[in-house]
């Protein structure tokens, strides 16, 4: 019986010792625990839609000609600044002057005929009133007069047209601006039979430009007029330009079954750095909060390792509670209550704090309540000096082994 008691007692002692070692929480040297923190500060949170666009002048006019002929003189060149009404070029007027002379002669002839028929009618009309001529003779006189009037009006219109064409030989600038393109040379013949050939391209004001950007149909619902835009161009990769959405066009563009919508973005250009045709990479801020309390988003994603937290807190002095005793350690279920929780570091202790969050852009998150400016929040906790072990991968018995390992 004594032996049985001794054996049972020994087994119990071994069981208790085993349970003690198994249930005892693992600990880590607190001096090897590294805690990364960031401070709550006043900042901005934003969400942006990206799009690619092309810089264009707000007003671009292609200057052409309505008459054919040889370019006799050109008075401007590329990048020339011009004023509205300034002479840009002149087309040879030899044929146009001859056409004007011919139409003028035809007009004079029609005028003489009209004067003759009018005089004849003036003589015949009194005779017709006194019934001294037949009705047929009077009708013929009226017919001849009306025909002469129509011929005169036709000749007058043709002469006016030739005079206008003569004026068209002088190419004037329709706007103030800068010459972007000169498509002709002196001595070149231009033909305006079926369409109007372009001679010059003039941009109105390059200090005020615009970006025509294509926004995907999945994002266009968030884009509104007046939203702030930042964009960059390859020519100045280290500089960010600013503008705003001026127009959202309703007509879709379909390319390879991809639907996009064009938006117009203002692009102030006071120093003439931006040039027409540059490709702009734009960021349209569809939501933005400025001057609000923010903290790094990774603070929301932080969840401390239980072993590291226990080891760190067990080595720290316990803060005093309201009654002078030790402040009880925070319960772990508080950090898992289902709401947004952020761990803050105060003095040498860390504890979770429930917070209300607002806008989140995956970098910063807006804090509505629960924290104050200057609070130190924990974003990472790790054990320093810990080596990472590479998991062992089981070998395949059917795979060939290197020489010397075939066992």
C-alpha positions in Angstrom: 0.0 0.0 0.0 2.8 2.4 0.9 4.5 1.7 -2.5 1.2 2.4 -4.3 0.9 5.7 -2.4 4.5 6.6 -3.2 4.0 5.8 -6.9 0.7 7.7 -7.1 2.3 10.7 -5.3 5.3 10.7 -7.7 3.0 10.5 -10.7 1.0 13.5 -9.3 4.2 15.5 -8.7 5.4 14.8 -12.3 2.0 15.7 -13.7 1.9 19.0 -11.7 5.4 19.9 -12.8 4.6 19.1 -16.4 1.5 21.2 -16.3 3.4 24.0 -14.7 6.0 24.1 -17.5 3.4 23.6 -20.2 1.0 26.3 -18.9 3.5 28.8 -17.9 3.4 31.7 -20.4 6.4 32.0 -22.6 8.4 35.2 -22.0 10.9 37.2 -24.0 13.6 39.5 -22.8 11.9 42.9 -22.7 15.1 44.6 -23.7 14.9 42.8 -27.0 11.4 44.0 -27.8 11.4 46.9 -30.3 8.3 49.1 -30.5 7.7 51.4 -33.5 5.5 54.4 -32.9 4.1 57.4 -34.8 2.4 60.5 -33.5 -1.1 61.7 -34.1 -0.9 65.0 -36.0 -2.9 67.5 -38.0 -2.9 66.6 -41.7 -4.8 65.7 -44.8 -6.6 62.6 -46.1 -7.5 62.2 -49.7 -8.7 59.8 -52.4 -7.7 60.3 -56.0 -8.5 59.0 -59.4 -5.7 58.7 -61.9 -5.9 59.4 -65.6 -3.7 60.2 -68.5 -4.3 63.2 -70.7 -2.8 65.6 -73.3 -2.0 69.3 -72.8 -3.8 71.6 -75.3 -4.2 75.3 -75.7 -7.7 76.5 -74.6 -8.4 78.1 -78.0 -6.6 76.9 -81.1 -7.5 78.2 -84.5 -6.5 76.7 -87.9 -6.1 79.6 -90.4 -6.8 78.6 -94.0 -7.7 80.2 -97.3 -10.9 80.2 -99.3 -9.2 81.1 -102.6 -6.6 79.3 -104.7 -3.3 80.7 -105.8 0.4 81.0 -105.2 1.7 82.1 -101.8 3.4 85.4 -102.6 4.5 86.6 -99.2 4.6 85.1 -95.6 5.1 87.6 -92.8 5.2 85.4 -89.7 7.0 82.2 -88.7 6.8 79.5 -86.0 6.4 80.9 -82.5 5.6 84.4 -83.8 3.3 86.4 -81.5 0.5 87.9 -83.5 -2.4 90.3 -82.9 -6.0 90.0 -84.2 -6.2 91.5 -87.7 -2.4 91.2 -88.3 -1.4 90.3 -91.9 0.0 86.8 -91.9 0.4 86.0 -95.6 -0.6 87.2 -99.1 -1.7 85.1 -102.1 -0.9 86.3 -105.6 -3.8 88.4 -106.8 -3.3 88.5 -110.5 -6.1 86.2 -111.4 -8.4 87.6 -108.7 -7.9 91.2 -110.0 -8.7 90.0 -113.5 -11.9 88.3 -112.3 -12.9 91.6 -110.6 -12.3 93.6 -113.8 -14.3 91.1 -115.8 -17.2 91.2 -113.3 -17.1 95.0 -113.2 -17.4 95.1 -117.0 -20.4 92.7 -116.8 -21.9 94.9 -114.1 -21.5 98.0 -116.2 -23.1 96.3 -119.2 -26.0 95.1 -117.1 -26.4 98.6 -115.8 -26.6 100.1 -119.3 -29.2 97.6 -120.3 -31.2 98.3 -117.2 -31.1 102.1 -117.9 -32.3 101.5 -121.5 -35.1 99.2 -120.5 -36.2 101.6 -117.8 -36.3 104.5 -120.3 -38.3 102.4 -122.7 -40.8 101.6 -120.0 -41.1 105.2 -119.0 -42.1 106.1 -122.6 -44.5 103.2 -123.0 -46.3 103.5 -119.7 -48.2 106.7 -120.5 -49.2 105.3 -124.0 -50.6 102.2 -122.3 -52.7 104.4 -119.9 -54.3 106.1 -122.9 -54.8 102.8 -124.7 -52.6 103.9 -127.6 -50.5 100.6 -127.7 -51.5 97.0 -127.5 -51.4 95.1 -124.3 -48.8 92.7 -125.8 -46.4 95.5 -126.5 -46.8 96.8 -122.9 -46.2 93.3 -121.4 -43.1 92.9 -123.5 -41.7 96.2 -122.2 -42.4 95.2 -118.6 -40.8 91.8 -119.2 -37.6 93.4 -120.7 -37.4 95.8 -117.7 -37.7 93.0 -115.1 -35.2 90.9 -117.0 -32.7 93.8 -117.0 -33.1 94.3 -113.3 -32.4 90.6 -112.6 -29.3 90.7 -114.9 -28.0 93.7 -113.1 -28.5 92.2 -109.7 -26.8 89.0 -110.8 -23.8 90.9 -112.2 -23.6 93.0 -109.0 -23.6 89.9 -106.8 -20.8 88.3 -108.9 -18.7 91.4 -108.7 -19.1 91.6 -104.9 -18.1 87.9 -104.7 -14.9 88.6 -106.7 -14.1 91.6 -104.5 -14.5 89.4 -101.4 -12.2 86.7 -103.0 -9.7 89.5 -103.6 -9.8 90.4 -99.9 -9.4 86.7 -99.1 -6.0 86.8 -100.7 -4.8 88.7 -97.7 -4.6 86.2 -94.8 -5.2 87.9 -91.4 -5.0 86.5 -87.9 -8.4 86.0 -86.4 -7.2 86.1 -82.7 -4.3 87.3 -80.6 -1.9 84.4 -80.0 1.2 82.6 -81.0 1.8 80.7 -84.2 2.2 77.0 -83.4 2.5 75.8 -87.0 3.2 77.3 -90.4 2.2 74.7 -93.1 3.2 76.6 -96.3 6.2 78.3 -97.9 6.5 81.3 -100.2 5.9 80.2 -103.8 3.8 77.2 -102.8 0.4 76.8 -104.6 -2.6 76.2 -102.5 -5.9 74.9 -104.0 -9.2 75.6 -102.2 -11.5 73.8 -104.6 -12.9 71.1 -102.3 -11.7 72.0 -98.8 -9.9 74.8 -97.0 -6.1 74.1 -96.8 -4.6 75.0 -93.4 -1.9 77.6 -93.6 -1.3 78.4 -89.9 -2.2 77.1 -86.5 -2.5 79.8 -83.9 -3.0 79.2 -80.1 -4.8 82.0 -78.3 -3.0 82.1 -74.9 -0.4 79.6 -73.7 -0.5 81.0 -70.1 -3.8 79.3 -69.7 -3.9 75.8 -71.0 -6.0 72.7 -70.4 -5.6 68.9 -70.1 -7.9 66.6 -72.0 -7.8 63.5 -69.9 -9.6 60.1 -70.4 -11.2 58.7 -67.2 -12.3 55.1 -67.0 -16.0 54.5 -66.8 -15.6 52.8 -63.4 -14.2 56.1 -61.9 -16.1 58.8 -63.9 -19.0 58.7 -61.3 -16.7 60.2 -58.7 -15.4 63.0 -60.9 -17.1 66.4 -60.5 -16.5 69.9 -61.7 -14.4 72.0 -59.4 -12.3 69.1 -57.9 -8.6 69.8 -57.4 -6.1 68.1 -59.7 -2.4 67.5 -59.6 -0.5 66.4 -62.6 3.1 65.9 -63.8 4.8 65.8 -67.3 7.8 63.9 -68.3 9.7 67.1 -69.1 9.6 68.1 -65.5 9.4 64.9 -63.4 10.2 66.7 -60.1 7.6 69.3 -60.4 3.9 69.0 -59.7 1.4 71.3 -61.5 -2.1 72.0 -60.2 -5.5 72.6 -61.8 -9.1 71.8 -61.4 -11.8 69.9 -63.3 -13.6 72.4 -65.5 -15.8 70.1 -67.6 -17.0 66.4 -67.7 -18.0 65.5 -71.2 -20.9 63.1 -71.6 -19.8 61.6 -74.9 -18.0 58.2 -74.4 -15.0 57.0 -76.2 -14.7 53.3 -76.9 -11.3 51.8 -77.7 -10.9 48.0 -77.7 -14.2 47.6 -75.7 -12.8 50.0 -73.1 -15.1 52.9 -72.3 -13.6 56.2 -71.2 -14.9 59.8 -70.8 -13.1 63.0 -71.5 -12.7 65.6 -68.8 -11.2 69.0 -69.2 -8.7 70.2 -66.5 -7.5 73.8 -66.3 -3.7 74.1 -66.4 -2.3 77.6 -65.5 1.0 78.1 -67.3 2.4 81.5 -66.3 6.0 80.6 -66.9 5.4 78.8 -70.2 6.8 75.5 -69.0 3.9 73.5 -70.3 3.7 73.0 -74.1 0.9 71.8 -76.3 1.0 68.0 -76.9 2.7 67.1 -73.6 1.4 63.9 -71.9 0.1 64.6 -68.4 -0.3 62.0 -65.6 -3.1 63.4 -63.5 -4.5 62.7 -60.0 -8.0 63.9 -59.5 -8.8 64.3 -55.8 -12.4 63.1 -55.6 -12.5 63.2 -51.8 -10.3 65.3 -49.6 -10.2 66.3 -45.9 -7.8 69.0 -44.9 -6.5 70.1 -41.4 -8.0 67.1 -39.6 -6.6 64.7 -37.0 -4.8 61.9 -38.8 -2.7 58.8 -37.9 -1.0 56.3 -40.0 -3.4 53.6 -41.3 -1.0 50.8 -40.3 -1.8 51.7 -36.7 -5.3 50.3 -37.3 -3.9 47.1 -38.7 -1.5 46.6 -35.7 -2.4 43.6 -33.5 0.3 42.8 -30.8 1.8 39.4 -30.4 0.5 38.0 -27.1 3.9 36.7 -26.0 5.7 39.9 -26.8 2.9 42.0 -25.1 3.0 39.9 -21.9 6.8 40.0 -21.8 7.0 43.8 -22.3 4.2 44.7 -19.9 5.5 42.3 -17.1 8.9 44.2 -17.1 7.3 47.7 -16.9 6.4 49.5 -13.7 2.7 49.4 -13.1 1.0 52.8 -13.2 -1.0 53.9 -10.2 -4.7 53.8 -10.3 -7.2 56.4 -9.0 -7.1 55.0 -5.5 -3.3 54.9 -5.3 -3.0 51.2 -6.1 -1.7 49.7 -9.3 -3.6 50.4 -12.5 -4.9 47.1 -13.7 -3.5 45.9 -17.0 -5.7 46.3 -20.1 -7.8 43.3 -20.9 -7.0 41.8 -24.3 -10.7 41.4 -25.2 -10.9 45.2 -25.2 -8.7 45.2 -28.3 -11.0 42.6 -29.9 -14.3 44.2 -29.2 -15.2 44.5 -32.9 -14.7 48.3 -33.2 -11.7 50.3 -34.4 -8.9 50.0 -31.9 -5.5 51.7 -31.8 -2.7 50.8 -29.4 -1.1 53.9 -27.8 2.2 54.1 -25.9 2.2 56.3 -22.9 5.3 56.6 -20.8 6.5 53.0 -20.7 3.2 51.2 -21.1 1.0 50.4 -24.1 -2.7 49.9 -24.1 -5.6 49.8 -26.6 -7.9 52.8 -27.1 -11.2 52.5 -29.0 -11.5 55.3 -31.7 -14.0 56.5 -34.3 -12.4 56.8 -37.7 -13.4 58.8 -40.8 -11.9 58.8 -44.2 -9.1 56.3 -45.0 -6.7 56.6 -47.9 -4.6 53.5 -46.9 -1.8 55.8 -45.9 -3.5 58.0 -43.3 -6.8 57.7 -41.5 -9.0 60.5 -40.2 -9.6 60.3 -36.4 -13.0 61.6 -35.3 -12.7 60.8 -31.6 -10.6 58.8 -29.1 -7.2 60.4 -29.7 -5.6 63.8 -29.4 -2.8 65.5 -31.3 0.6 64.4 -30.1 -0.6 60.9 -28.9 2.0 58.2 -29.6 0.5 55.2 -31.4 2.1 51.8 -31.8 2.5 50.6 -35.4 4.8 47.6 -34.9 6.2 45.4 -32.2 8.9 42.8 -32.8 11.7 40.9 -31.2 15.1 42.1 -32.2 17.9 39.7 -33.0 15.5 36.9 -33.8 16.6 34.8 -36.8 14.1 33.7 -39.3 14.1 29.9 -39.9 13.6 28.6 -43.3 10.9 25.9 -43.4 12.1 22.4 -44.3 10.6 21.1 -47.5 10.1 17.3 -47.6 12.0 15.5 -50.2 10.4 13.5 -53.0 11.7 9.9 -53.0 11.1 9.7 -56.7 13.3 12.7 -57.6 16.9 12.0 -58.4 19.4 13.2 -55.8 22.8 14.9 -56.2 25.9 12.7 -56.2 26.9 11.7 -52.7 23.3 11.9 -51.3 21.9 8.7 -52.8 21.2 6.8 -49.6 
